[in-house]
Amino acid sequence: MSRKIKLLWDFRGPDAQETAKHHTIHLKEFAALENLTFHEIDIEEKNPMLFAAFITVDEKDMKTYRDALKPHRGEVG
């Protein structure tokens, strides 16, 4: 069974939530354009001034996403 990798992009400031939401649109567009699978695309709140957009992918697809989209960080999950 393949591990799942969560790739994250952090956004800070008063518009962080809206910026993170908008970023998820681009993540979905990229996955569709490249015909790649993913498990989940969403945002998470760290605090009112820090939100993260994320995509959860299979480990086999992680390098494609990482190299093209340059996430700020990743987590094994």
Residue frames as a rotation matrix with the C-alpha (Angstrom) as fourth column:
MET 1
0.575 0.818 0.000 0.00
0.818 -0.575 0.000 0.00
0.000 0.000 -1.000 0.00
SER 2
-0.197 -0.654 0.731 1.33
0.647 -0.647 -0.404 3.41
0.737 0.393 0.550 -0.98
ARG 3
-0.416 0.001 -0.909 1.87
0.804 -0.467 -0.369 6.11
-0.425 -0.884 0.194 1.60
LYS 4
0.579 0.611 0.539 -0.06
0.748 -0.662 -0.053 9.35
0.324 0.434 -0.840 1.31
ILE 5
-0.578 -0.778 -0.244 1.84
0.813 -0.576 -0.090 12.62
-0.070 -0.250 0.966 1.24
LYS 6
0.636 0.748 -0.189 0.28
0.747 -0.659 -0.094 15.94
-0.195 -0.081 -0.977 2.19
LEU 7
-0.489 -0.753 0.440 1.85
0.836 -0.548 -0.009 18.91
0.248 0.363 0.898 0.38
LEU 8
0.429 0.666 -0.610 1.14
0.852 -0.523 0.029 22.32
-0.300 -0.532 -0.792 1.94
TRP 9
-0.388 -0.418 0.821 1.36
0.599 -0.792 -0.121 25.99
0.701 0.445 0.557 1.00
ASP 10
-0.182 0.258 -0.949 1.17
0.928 -0.275 -0.253 28.53
-0.326 -0.926 -0.189 3.85
PHE 11
-0.180 0.208 0.961 -0.55
0.483 -0.832 0.271 31.90
0.857 0.514 0.050 3.56
ARG 12
-0.424 -0.089 -0.901 -0.36
0.890 -0.228 -0.395 34.61
-0.171 -0.970 0.176 6.21
GLY 13
-1.000 0.009 0.002 -2.19
-0.009 -0.998 0.058 37.83
0.003 0.058 0.998 6.92
PRO 14
-0.485 0.874 -0.027 -5.76
-0.437 -0.269 -0.858 39.12
-0.758 -0.404 0.512 6.92
ASP 15
0.285 0.585 -0.759 -6.48
-0.952 0.081 -0.295 37.63
-0.111 0.807 0.580 3.47
ALA 16
-0.686 -0.706 0.178 -4.85
-0.689 0.708 0.155 34.27
-0.235 -0.016 -0.972 4.19
GLN 17
-0.291 0.638 0.713 -8.10
0.032 0.751 -0.659 32.27
-0.956 -0.169 -0.239 4.17
GLU 18
0.724 0.617 -0.308 -9.27
-0.246 -0.186 -0.951 33.63
-0.644 0.764 0.017 0.82
THR 19
0.114 -0.775 -0.622 -5.81
-0.993 -0.103 -0.054 33.23
-0.022 0.624 -0.781 -0.71
ALA 20
-0.738 -0.366 0.566 -5.61
-0.434 0.901 0.017 29.61
-0.516 -0.234 -0.824 0.47
LYS 21
0.169 0.884 0.435 -9.10
0.083 0.427 -0.900 28.91
-0.982 0.188 -0.002 -0.95
HIS 22
0.717 0.067 -0.694 -8.07
-0.618 -0.399 -0.677 30.41
-0.322 0.915 -0.244 -4.27
HIS 23
-0.340 -0.930 -0.143 -4.89
-0.923 0.300 0.240 28.32
-0.181 0.213 -0.960 -4.32
THR 24
-0.366 0.258 0.894 -6.99
-0.087 0.947 -0.309 25.13
-0.927 -0.191 -0.324 -4.10
ILE 25
0.748 0.622 -0.232 -8.55
-0.245 -0.065 -0.967 26.06
-0.617 0.780 0.104 -7.46
HIS 26
0.338 -0.714 -0.613 -5.10
-0.932 -0.166 -0.321 26.02
0.128 0.681 -0.722 -9.04
LEU 27
-0.584 -0.522 0.622 -4.24
-0.633 0.772 0.054 22.70
-0.508 -0.362 -0.781 -7.39
LYS 28
0.159 0.745 0.648 -7.37
0.069 0.647 -0.760 21.12
-0.985 0.165 0.052 -8.90
GLU 29
0.830 0.119 -0.545 -6.62
-0.484 -0.332 -0.810 22.64
-0.277 0.936 -0.218 -12.31
PHE 30
-0.132 -0.967 -0.217 -3.06
-0.990 0.119 0.071 21.30
-0.043 0.225 -0.973 -12.26
ALA 31
-0.504 -0.013 0.864 -4.20
-0.282 0.948 -0.150 17.79
-0.817 -0.319 -0.481 -11.32
ALA 32
0.552 0.786 0.277 -6.75
0.084 0.278 -0.957 17.79
-0.829 0.552 0.087 -14.14
LEU 33
0.686 -0.335 -0.646 -4.32
-0.716 -0.468 -0.517 19.23
-0.129 0.818 -0.561 -16.70
GLU 34
-0.363 -0.927 -0.094 -1.62
-0.929 0.368 -0.044 16.69
0.076 0.071 -0.995 -15.85
ASN 35
0.372 0.626 -0.685 -4.15
-0.519 0.752 0.406 13.84
0.769 0.204 0.605 -15.48
LEU 36
-0.734 -0.655 -0.178 -2.91
-0.138 0.400 -0.906 13.11
0.665 -0.640 -0.384 -11.95
THR 37
0.268 0.823 -0.501 -4.87
0.442 0.356 0.823 11.62
0.856 -0.442 -0.268 -9.10
PHE 38
-0.735 -0.402 0.546 -5.19
-0.338 -0.481 -0.809 13.03
0.588 -0.779 0.217 -5.60
HIS 39
-0.562 0.507 -0.654 -7.08
0.752 0.643 -0.148 12.14
0.345 -0.575 -0.742 -2.44
GLU 40
0.472 0.703 -0.532 -8.03
0.859 -0.503 0.097 15.53
-0.200 -0.502 -0.841 -1.07
ILE 41
-0.590 -0.524 0.615 -7.59
0.557 -0.815 -0.160 19.23
0.585 0.248 0.772 -1.73
ASP 42
0.596 0.776 -0.206 -8.65
0.679 -0.351 0.645 21.65
0.428 -0.524 -0.736 1.00
ILE 43
-0.080 -0.597 0.798 -7.49
-0.253 -0.762 -0.596 24.33
0.964 -0.249 -0.090 3.43
GLU 44
0.301 0.153 -0.941 -6.72
0.842 0.422 0.337 24.20
0.448 -0.894 -0.002 7.13
GLU 45
0.635 -0.002 0.773 -6.60
-0.226 -0.957 0.183 26.99
0.739 -0.291 -0.608 9.67
LYS 46
-0.227 -0.765 -0.603 -3.58
0.666 0.329 -0.669 27.22
0.710 -0.553 0.435 11.94
ASN 47
-0.435 0.258 -0.863 -4.78
0.659 -0.562 -0.500 30.50
-0.614 -0.786 0.074 13.45
PRO 48
0.561 0.816 -0.140 -6.88
0.480 -0.459 -0.748 33.43
-0.674 0.353 -0.649 12.13
MET 49
0.592 -0.412 -0.692 -3.84
-0.634 -0.768 -0.085 34.88
-0.497 0.489 -0.717 10.36
LEU 50
-0.574 -0.804 -0.155 -2.34
-0.760 0.452 0.468 31.62
-0.306 0.386 -0.870 9.03
PHE 51
0.618 0.734 0.280 -4.04
-0.481 0.636 -0.604 29.22
-0.622 0.239 0.746 6.64
ALA 52
-0.621 -0.778 0.096 -2.59
-0.422 0.435 0.795 26.42
-0.661 0.453 -0.598 4.54
ALA 53
0.520 0.620 -0.587 -3.83
-0.851 0.322 -0.414 25.05
-0.068 0.715 0.696 1.24
PHE 54
-0.412 -0.701 0.582 -3.02
-0.614 0.685 0.391 21.38
-0.673 -0.196 -0.713 0.81
ILE 55
0.409 0.437 -0.801 -3.24
-0.836 0.530 -0.138 18.44
0.365 0.726 0.583 -1.52
THR 56
0.056 -0.334 0.941 -2.92
-0.605 0.738 0.298 14.82
-0.794 -0.586 -0.161 -0.41
VAL 57
0.449 -0.028 -0.893 -1.38
-0.853 0.285 -0.437 12.54
0.267 0.958 0.104 -3.05
ASP 58
0.975 -0.219 0.043 0.06
0.207 0.959 0.196 9.05
-0.084 -0.182 0.980 -3.33
GLU 59
0.382 -0.910 -0.160 3.79
-0.047 -0.192 0.980 8.87
-0.923 -0.367 -0.117 -2.73
LYS 60
-0.114 -0.431 0.895 4.35
0.828 0.457 0.326 7.77
-0.549 0.778 0.305 -6.35
ASP 61
0.408 0.361 0.838 2.95
0.804 -0.576 -0.144 11.12
0.431 0.733 -0.526 -7.60
MET 62
0.689 -0.069 -0.721 4.60
0.540 -0.615 0.575 13.32
-0.483 -0.786 -0.387 -4.97
LYS 63
-0.345 -0.929 -0.133 7.69
0.568 -0.320 0.758 14.26
-0.747 0.187 0.638 -7.00
THR 64
-0.414 0.276 0.868 5.60
0.834 -0.266 0.483 15.42
0.364 0.924 -0.120 -9.96
TYR 65
0.686 0.725 0.065 3.54
0.607 -0.619 0.499 17.70
0.402 -0.303 -0.864 -7.74
ARG 66
0.552 -0.524 -0.648 6.54
0.538 -0.370 0.758 18.84
-0.637 -0.767 0.078 -5.69
ASP 67
-0.466 -0.852 0.239 8.76
0.724 -0.212 0.657 19.71
-0.509 0.479 0.715 -8.63
ALA 68
-0.374 0.387 0.843 6.05
0.740 -0.423 0.523 21.58
0.559 0.819 -0.128 -10.54
LEU 69
0.486 0.802 0.346 4.27
0.385 -0.552 0.739 23.36
0.784 -0.226 -0.578 -7.69
LYS 70
-0.482 -0.855 0.193 7.02
0.188 -0.316 -0.930 23.95
0.856 -0.412 0.313 -5.09
PRO 71
0.644 0.740 -0.195 5.08
0.329 -0.038 0.944 23.42
0.691 -0.672 -0.268 -1.85
HIS 72
0.309 -0.492 0.814 6.35
-0.740 -0.662 -0.120 25.08
0.597 -0.565 -0.569 1.31
ARG 73
-0.563 -0.463 0.684 6.37
-0.795 0.530 -0.295 21.78
-0.226 -0.710 -0.667 3.20
GLY 74
-0.037 0.542 -0.840 5.12
-0.539 0.697 0.474 18.22
0.842 0.470 0.266 3.22
GLU 75
-0.251 0.040 0.967 3.88
-0.910 0.331 -0.250 15.67
-0.330 -0.943 -0.046 5.72
VAL 76
-0.828 0.043 -0.559 3.61
-0.174 0.928 0.330 11.89
0.533 0.371 -0.761 5.58
GLY 77
-0.500 0.711 0.494 0.12
-0.798 -0.157 -0.582 10.85
-0.337 -0.685 0.646 6.46
